[in-house]
Amino acid sequence: MEKLQKDLLWSGIIPDEDPIRGGPAGPYMQSKRLDLYKEHVHKLLSNESAYYCFCTESRLQLLRREAMKCRQIPKYDNRCRHFSNDEVKEKLNNGQPYCIRFKLSSVPEGFDDMIYGKIVHDIAQTEGDPIIIKSDGYPTYHFANVVDDHFMEITHVLRGIEWQISTPKHLMMYKAFNWIPPKYGHLPLILNSDGTKLSKRQNDIHIEFLRKEGVFPLAVINYVIHAGGGFDNKGGRVYIHSYEELIKQFNISDIKTSSNKLMPEKLLHFNKLEISKLLTNERNNRFFVQRIEKLVTDAFPDRRVHFSKTDGSLQLDEHHILSILKWGCARISKLSDLVSPQLAFLWTIPLTTPNVTELGCLDVLKILSMKLIEIDIQNFNKAWINSYLYELAEEHEIPIPTLMNVLRDILSGLKEGPPVAEMIEILGKDSTLLRINRCISYREPCDPIHL
């Protein structure tokens, strides 16, 4: 329950009433409502809508085996429904364990599903009388949801399609209590992109996983809505709806009745849109800085956090982070992309350096280092950098691809990546010089020692 509440809070979906906030219909924990369930199950026993069942687990297993043997649907045979009052009293007086079952009607009654229309299930043909109070005194979902929804004055119920087949028995319970039932609507299944059912064992569908990856709440909500419907999207335009827009535009008649496949690339697209939108508001800067600091330190736990930019440790000053965000927002779909192997160079200095002596680039690197020291920070941009690198390569008769590959390796440790001039600009003057000079010092011969 705590995880569910945490996920709802993260998603921006705040319940009107719950175990934390309380409310007029509490308590909101089933374990604290046992007296209410006990009171109302006795009402069903009194009007003969329910009965005590004394069947042992071994007998129920035998029924299941026999049904499977005969290729029939396993179901309870309703044996205890036919005990007389005297037989029931005797078994109760003898202390026999029991559960309580609800009597299903043999006459099927349909209901109007708000999404699927008229639905008729003859559940008495496919299952036996359901347990509503277990032998430990706790209610089953079927009973508790009816009692809770009535006393919490629920008027509309939207739930998964898997509960549609159980709705007739819930309506029978409302009728047995002489209560007015809510309106029911059932939501279609949401499937994986390959058509298989979602599973709790899939980490990538858990809110906690998405949150850690740097996916934002509105991106997830818009992603699910895009798959399941409930909103007019005839224009086909994909953009982020705010909570207010979603509330205003929701129309139950627009919910799809067919199962819908989740396409992960659409979530990434929605999240990309949300990141771009959030970055337009400077009030979000501090949040982004803190979030990325945590992502980086978690991704590179072996690197000591340091802010002086004088060694190979993490570079996490606020200006650097915000510069990277503005540069990277068009290149990433989620915040965790910023610590992927392709972009790790933004935060850490490569542990190895290329052999620039063999490549004939050592002297050129020294000249480049001197030039970078001299250049005014205001003119330090990719256009100037790119132009100067071409001039340098031509002057020293080094093929431009060779120089660019060497610099990319020095700066990032990558064989492929963003344009070198762009990398230098986003890393900044100090970090670029640090990496180039580090390579030079590793490759420059030491002075001889005179004895």
C-alpha positions in Angstrom: 0.0 0.0 0.0 2.8 2.4 0.8 4.4 1.8 -2.6 1.0 2.5 -4.3 0.6 5.7 -2.4 4.1 6.7 -3.2 3.5 6.0 -6.9 0.3 8.0 -6.9 2.0 10.9 -5.3 4.8 10.9 -7.8 2.2 10.7 -10.6 0.4 13.8 -9.3 -2.8 11.8 -8.7 -3.9 12.7 -5.2 -6.8 10.7 -3.7 -9.6 12.7 -2.1 -9.6 10.2 0.7 -7.1 7.5 1.8 -5.5 5.9 4.9 -3.1 8.9 5.2 -5.6 11.8 4.6 -8.6 10.1 6.2 -12.1 11.1 5.4 -15.7 10.6 6.4 -16.0 7.0 5.1 -13.0 5.6 7.0 -11.2 3.7 8.2 -9.6 3.0 4.8 -7.8 -0.3 5.7 -9.8 -3.5 5.2 -8.2 -5.0 8.3 -9.8 -2.2 10.4 -13.3 -2.7 8.8 -13.8 -6.3 9.9 -16.7 -5.5 12.2 -18.5 -3.8 9.3 -18.0 -6.9 7.1 -19.1 -9.2 9.9 -22.3 -7.1 10.5 -23.3 -7.2 6.8 -22.4 -10.8 6.1 -24.8 -11.7 8.9 -27.5 -9.8 7.1 -26.9 -12.0 4.1 -27.1 -15.1 6.2 -30.3 -13.9 7.8 -32.1 -13.3 4.5 -30.7 -16.6 3.1 -28.5 -15.0 0.5 -25.4 -16.6 2.0 -24.6 -19.8 3.9 -21.8 -21.5 5.9 -19.6 -23.8 4.0 -17.8 -26.6 5.9 -16.0 -28.2 3.0 -12.4 -29.1 3.7 -9.5 -28.2 1.3 -9.0 -31.9 0.5 -12.7 -32.2 -0.7 -12.3 -29.1 -2.8 -9.1 -30.4 -4.4 -10.9 -33.7 -5.1 -13.7 -31.7 -6.9 -11.1 -29.9 -9.0 -9.3 -33.2 -9.9 -12.6 -34.9 -10.9 -13.6 -31.9 -13.1 -10.2 -31.8 -14.8 -10.4 -35.6 -15.4 -13.8 -35.1 -17.0 -12.6 -32.1 -19.0 -15.0 -29.8 -17.2 -14.6 -26.4 -15.7 -13.6 -26.8 -12.0 -16.2 -25.3 -9.8 -17.7 -25.7 -6.3 -20.8 -28.0 -6.3 -22.7 -25.9 -3.8 -23.1 -28.9 -1.5 -23.3 -26.9 1.8 -26.0 -24.6 0.4 -28.5 -27.5 1.0 -27.7 -28.1 4.7 -30.7 -27.6 7.0 -30.5 -25.1 9.8 -30.1 -27.9 12.4 -27.2 -29.4 10.4 -25.5 -26.0 10.3 -26.0 -25.4 14.0 -24.6 -28.8 14.9 -21.4 -28.2 12.8 -21.0 -24.8 14.3 -21.4 -26.1 17.8 -18.8 -28.8 17.1 -16.3 -26.1 16.2 -16.0 -27.1 12.5 -14.0 -24.6 10.5 -16.1 -22.8 7.9 -16.1 -20.0 5.3 -19.2 -18.1 4.1 -20.4 -18.3 0.5 -22.8 -16.2 -1.4 -25.7 -17.8 -3.3 -25.5 -17.1 -7.0 -28.8 -16.7 -8.9 -29.5 -19.3 -11.6 -31.2 -16.5 -13.6 -28.6 -14.5 -15.6 -29.1 -10.7 -15.4 -27.2 -8.4 -17.8 -25.9 -5.0 -17.0 -24.9 -1.9 -19.1 -21.2 -1.5 -19.2 -20.3 2.2 -19.6 -17.7 1.2 -22.2 -18.8 -2.2 -23.7 -22.5 -1.8 -23.6 -24.9 -4.6 -22.7 -23.1 -7.5 -21.0 -24.7 -10.8 -20.0 -22.7 -13.5 -18.1 -24.4 -16.7 -16.8 -21.8 -17.1 -14.1 -23.8 -19.8 -12.2 -23.1 -22.1 -15.2 -19.3 -21.5 -15.0 -18.6 -21.3 -11.3 -19.9 -22.3 -7.9 -21.1 -20.1 -5.1 -18.2 -17.7 -4.3 -16.6 -17.4 -0.9 -17.2 -14.0 0.6 -15.8 -14.5 4.1 -12.7 -16.7 4.4 -12.1 -19.1 7.2 -9.8 -16.5 8.9 -12.7 -14.0 9.1 -11.3 -11.7 6.3 -13.5 -10.8 3.3 -12.7 -11.7 -0.2 -12.4 -8.9 -2.8 -15.9 -9.7 -4.2 -17.6 -9.0 -0.8 -15.4 -6.2 0.5 -15.6 -4.1 -2.7 -19.4 -4.2 -2.6 -19.6 -3.2 1.1 -16.8 -0.6 0.8 -18.2 1.0 -2.4 -21.7 1.3 -0.9 -20.5 3.0 2.4 -18.0 5.2 0.5 -20.9 6.3 -1.8 -19.1 5.3 -5.0 -21.2 6.2 -8.0 -19.0 5.1 -10.9 -16.5 2.2 -11.0 -13.8 2.1 -13.7 -11.6 -1.1 -13.5 -9.8 -3.6 -15.7 -11.7 -5.8 -18.2 -10.7 -8.9 -16.1 -13.3 -7.9 -13.6 -16.1 -7.6 -16.1 -17.0 -11.3 -15.7 -17.3 -10.9 -11.9 -19.6 -7.9 -12.1 -22.9 -9.9 -12.2 -22.1 -11.5 -8.8 -21.3 -8.0 -7.4 -24.7 -6.8 -8.7 -26.4 -9.8 -7.1 -24.9 -8.8 -3.8 -26.2 -5.3 -4.2 -29.6 -6.7 -4.9 -29.4 -9.0 -1.9 -28.6 -6.0 0.3 -31.3 -3.9 -1.5 -28.7 -1.3 -2.3 -28.4 0.8 -5.5 -25.3 -0.3 -7.4 -22.8 2.1 -9.0 -22.3 2.3 -12.7 -19.6 0.0 -14.0 -17.2 0.5 -16.9 -14.3 -1.9 -17.8 -11.1 -0.8 -19.3 -9.4 -2.8 -22.1 -6.2 -4.7 -21.6 -2.9 -2.9 -22.2 -0.4 -5.2 -23.8 3.3 -5.3 -24.6 4.3 -4.3 -28.1 4.5 -8.0 -29.0 0.9 -8.6 -27.9 1.8 -10.4 -24.6 0.3 -9.4 -21.3 2.1 -7.1 -19.0 3.8 -8.8 -16.1 4.9 -7.7 -12.6 8.2 -9.3 -13.4 8.9 -6.7 -16.1 11.0 -4.0 -14.4 10.5 -1.5 -17.2 6.7 -1.1 -16.5 7.1 -0.3 -12.8 6.8 3.4 -11.8 9.8 3.1 -9.6 12.0 2.0 -12.5 10.6 4.8 -14.8 11.2 7.4 -12.0 14.8 6.3 -11.6 15.4 6.4 -15.3 14.4 10.1 -15.4 10.9 9.6 -16.9 8.4 12.3 -15.8 4.9 11.8 -14.5 3.0 13.6 -17.2 4.9 11.7 -19.9 3.7 8.4 -18.3 0.1 9.5 -18.0 -0.1 10.8 -21.5 1.6 7.6 -22.8 -1.1 5.4 -21.1 -3.9 7.7 -22.2 -2.6 7.6 -25.8 -2.8 3.8 -25.7 -6.1 3.4 -23.9 -8.2 6.4 -25.1 -10.7 8.5 -23.3 -9.7 11.6 -25.2 -10.3 12.9 -28.7 -7.1 12.7 -30.7 -8.6 12.8 -34.2 -6.0 15.4 -35.2 -3.3 12.9 -34.6 -1.0 15.5 -33.0 1.1 14.1 -30.2 1.8 16.6 -27.4 1.8 16.7 -23.6 -1.6 17.4 -22.0 -1.6 19.1 -18.6 -3.6 17.6 -15.7 -6.2 20.3 -16.2 -6.6 19.6 -19.9 -6.9 15.9 -19.2 -9.6 16.4 -16.6 -11.5 18.8 -18.9 -11.3 16.7 -22.1 -11.9 13.2 -20.6 -14.9 11.5 -22.2 -15.7 7.9 -21.3 -17.2 7.3 -24.7 -13.7 7.8 -26.3 -12.2 4.9 -24.3 -11.3 2.1 -26.7 -12.8 -1.4 -26.4 -10.0 -3.3 -28.1 -6.8 -4.2 -26.3 -4.0 -1.7 -26.8 -0.3 -2.3 -27.3 2.2 -0.1 -25.5 4.9 1.2 -27.8 8.0 2.1 -25.7 9.2 4.6 -28.3 6.1 6.7 -27.7 6.9 6.9 -24.0 10.3 8.2 -24.9 8.8 10.7 -27.3 6.4 12.0 -24.7 9.2 12.2 -22.1 11.4 14.2 -24.6 8.5 16.7 -25.0 8.1 17.0 -21.2 11.8 17.5 -20.6 11.9 20.3 -23.2 8.8 21.9 -21.7 10.1 21.8 -18.1 13.5 23.3 -19.2 11.7 26.4 -20.5 11.0 27.4 -16.9 14.0 28.4 -14.9 12.2 27.5 -11.6 12.8 23.9 -12.5 16.6 24.3 -12.8 17.3 23.3 -9.2 15.3 20.2 -9.5 17.1 19.1 -12.6 20.5 19.8 -11.1 19.7 17.7 -8.0 18.2 14.9 -10.0 21.2 14.7 -12.4 23.7 15.0 -9.6 22.2 11.8 -8.1 22.1 10.0 -11.5 25.7 10.8 -12.1 27.0 9.8 -8.6 24.9 6.6 -8.7 26.2 5.8 -12.2 29.9 6.4 -11.4 30.3 5.4 -7.7 34.0 4.8 -8.1 34.6 8.5 -8.9 35.1 11.0 -6.1 32.8 14.0 -6.3 35.0 17.0 -6.8 34.2 20.5 -8.0 37.6 22.0 -8.8 37.9 20.4 -12.3 41.6 19.7 -11.6 41.6 15.9 -11.7 39.6 13.0 -13.2 36.7 13.1 -10.7 33.1 14.0 -11.4 32.3 17.4 -12.7 29.0 18.4 -11.0 28.9 22.2 -10.7 25.5 23.7 -11.5 26.6 25.7 -14.5 28.1 22.6 -16.1 24.9 20.5 -15.5 22.6 23.1 -16.9 24.7 23.7 -20.0 24.7 19.9 -20.7 20.9 19.8 -20.2 20.3 22.6 -22.7 22.8 20.9 -25.2 21.5 17.4 -24.6 17.7 17.9 -24.4 17.4 17.3 -28.2 19.6 14.2 -27.9 18.0 12.4 -24.9 14.6 10.9 -24.2 15.1 10.4 -20.5 17.5 11.8 -17.9 19.4 8.5 -17.5 20.5 8.9 -21.1 22.9 11.5 -19.8 24.9 8.9 -18.0 24.9 6.3 -20.8 28.3 5.1 -22.1 28.0 7.4 -25.1 27.6 10.5 -22.9 29.7 9.5 -19.9 32.5 11.8 -21.1 30.3 14.8 -20.0 31.0 13.9 -16.4 34.1 11.9 -16.2 37.6 12.0 -17.8 38.5 8.9 -19.8 40.8 6.6 -17.9 43.1 5.9 -20.9 44.6 8.2 -23.6 45.6 7.5 -27.2 49.2 7.2 -28.2 49.4 10.6 -29.9 53.2 10.3 -30.4 52.8 7.4 -32.8 50.0 9.3 -34.6 52.2 12.3 -35.0 49.8 14.6 -33.2 51.8 15.5 -30.0 53.2 18.8 -31.3 49.8 19.8 -32.7 48.1 19.1 -29.4 50.7 21.4 -27.7 49.8 24.2 -30.1 46.1 23.6 -29.6 46.5 23.7 -25.9 48.4 27.1 -26.1 45.7 28.5 -28.4 42.9 27.4 -26.1 44.6 29.1 -23.2 44.8 32.4 -25.2 41.3 32.4 -26.6 38.7 34.6 -24.9 35.9 32.7 -23.3 33.3 34.8 -25.2 34.7 33.5 -28.5 34.9 29.9 -27.3 32.2 28.3 -29.5 31.9 25.4 -31.9 32.1 27.6 -35.1 35.5 29.1 -34.1 36.8 25.8 -32.7 35.9 23.9 -35.9 37.4 26.5 -38.1 40.7 26.5 -36.1 41.0 22.7 -36.1 40.8 22.6 -39.9 43.4 25.4 -40.1 45.7 23.5 -37.6 45.4 20.2 -39.5 46.1 21.8 -42.8 49.1 23.8 -41.5 50.7 20.7 -40.0 49.7 18.4 -42.9 47.6 16.1 -40.6 44.5 14.6 -42.2 41.5 16.2 -40.6 39.9 12.8 -39.8 43.0 11.7 -38.0 43.1 14.9 -35.8 39.4 14.7 -35.1 39.6 11.0 -34.1 42.5 11.6 -31.8 40.7 14.5 -30.1 37.5 12.6 -29.8 39.5 9.8 -28.1 41.2 12.2 -25.7 38.0 14.0 -24.8 35.6 11.1 -24.5 37.3 7.7 -25.0 34.9 7.1 -27.9 35.5 6.1 -31.5 32.2 7.7 -32.5 30.2 10.5 -31.0 29.1 14.1 -31.4 31.2 16.4 -33.6 34.5 17.2 -31.9 34.0 21.0 -32.0 30.6 20.5 -30.3 32.2 18.3 -27.6 34.8 20.9 -26.9 32.2 23.6 -26.6 30.0 21.7 -24.2 32.9 20.4 -22.1 34.1 24.0 -21.7 37.6 25.5 -21.9 38.9 24.3 -18.6 37.8 20.6 -18.9 39.0 20.5 -22.6 42.5 21.8 -21.6 42.6 19.4 -18.7 42.1 16.4 -20.9 44.4 17.6 -23.7 47.2 18.5 -21.2 46.8 15.2 -19.4 47.4 13.3 -22.7 50.4 15.5 -23.5 52.0 14.9 -20.0 51.5 11.1 -20.4 53.2 11.1 -23.8 55.9 13.7 -23.5 59.4 12.2 -22.8 61.0 13.0 -19.4 64.3 15.0 -19.2 67.3 12.8 -18.6 68.7 12.5 -15.1 72.3 13.5 -14.7 74.3 11.9 -12.0 
